[in-house]
């Protein structure tokens, strides 16, 4: 999914609405199908700006931004859901992963490199890992794969991403994508797993800012 608006820690208020759009078709565990462009609606849970205490030589206070996604608007109705976040990427990385890149003027198809390193040709059906292993599939409705267990990207993050037995909608992400990418040192401190449905970004360098057009790879925790 892709975030619609920018949300800044310390400025956004708890309860403030956060919206995003699905970037491809999503198949839910109960058989429901969400069209590309369906609206995901949530709210800010915590919004704390970064505080530097150099003048008093006291410890710095990290910035935190927590969001809970509550429901998806689809076809005039809403579907209540609890979602966890597996990976998130800034707008530049998300855009680069959404378009093919060409080697030279003789390359008519190019290759798409997903966030996490997997690649595929827009005209091909197989998504390949950096080692050449088939890890997913490029279909008319988008990119799909069984997710691969991985530890999160980023030195400050402690999130672990579990494997899945069923295919998931990937959008611009690799099957092994886990953690935060291209977010200026932000890390995922909570991913909303184990039923909480609330994910949190944290920074020990500056206030967290979740920019519009950032992309996230979400998984359904449960229906409600």
SULURHU-V333092 format. One record per backbone hydrogen bond with DSSP energy under -1.0 kcal/mol. NH is the residue of the N-H (numbers start at 0). CO is the residue of the C=O. E is the energy in kcal/mol with one decimal. If there is no record, write none. Layout:
BEGIN
((NH CO E) (NH CO E))
END
This chain:
BEGIN
((1 20 -2.8) (2 213 -2.7) (3 18 -2.4) (6 209 -2.8) (8 207 -2.9) (10 7 -1.5) (11 7 -2.8) (14 43 -3.3) (15 12 -2.5) (17 41 -2.2) (19 39 -2.0) (20 1 -2.6) (21 37 -2.3) (24 140 -1.3) (25 33 -2.3) (27 31 -2.9) (30 27 -2.0) (33 25 -3.3) (36 21 -2.2) (37 34 -1.7) (38 72 -1.2) (39 19 -3.2) (40 70 -3.0) (41 17 -3.0) (42 67 -2.3) (43 15 -2.3) (44 65 -2.8) (45 65 -1.0) (47 63 -3.1) (50 60 -2.2) (57 52 -1.5) (60 50 -2.4) (62 202 -2.7) (63 47 -1.9) (64 200 -2.4) (65 45 -2.5) (66 198 -2.6) (67 42 -2.5) (69 40 -2.2) (70 40 -1.9) (71 78 -1.9) (72 38 -3.1) (73 76 -3.3) (76 73 -1.7) (78 71 -2.7) (80 69 -2.2) (81 221 -2.2) (83 218 -2.9) (84 190 -3.0) (85 216 -3.1) (86 216 -1.2) (87 178 -2.3) (88 214 -2.7) (89 180 -1.8) (93 89 -2.3) (94 90 -2.2) (95 91 -2.5) (96 92 -1.8) (97 94 -1.2) (100 110 -2.8) (106 103 -1.5) (110 100 -2.1) (111 119 -2.9) (113 117 -3.0) (114 171 -2.8) (116 113 -2.7) (118 127 -2.8) (119 111 -1.7) (123 120 -1.7) (126 135 -2.7) (127 118 -3.1) (128 132 -2.7) (131 128 -1.9) (134 126 -2.7) (135 126 -1.3) (136 143 -3.0) (137 124 -2.7) (138 141 -3.0) (141 138 -1.5) (143 136 -2.5) (144 167 -1.7) (147 174 -2.5) (149 160 -2.3) (151 158 -2.3) (152 177 -2.6) (160 149 -3.3) (163 146 -1.9) (167 144 -2.8) (169 142 -2.9) (172 169 -1.7) (173 114 -2.6) (176 173 -1.1) (178 85 -2.5) (180 87 -2.3) (185 182 -1.8) (186 201 -2.3) (188 199 -2.1) (189 199 -1.4) (195 192 -1.3) (196 191 -2.0) (198 66 -2.4) (199 189 -2.6) (200 64 -2.7) (201 186 -2.5) (202 62 -2.1) (209 6 -3.1) (212 2 -2.7) (213 210 -1.6) (214 88 -2.0) (215 0 -2.5) (216 86 -2.9) (218 83 -2.5) (220 81 -3.8) (221 81 -1.3) (223 79 -1.1))
END
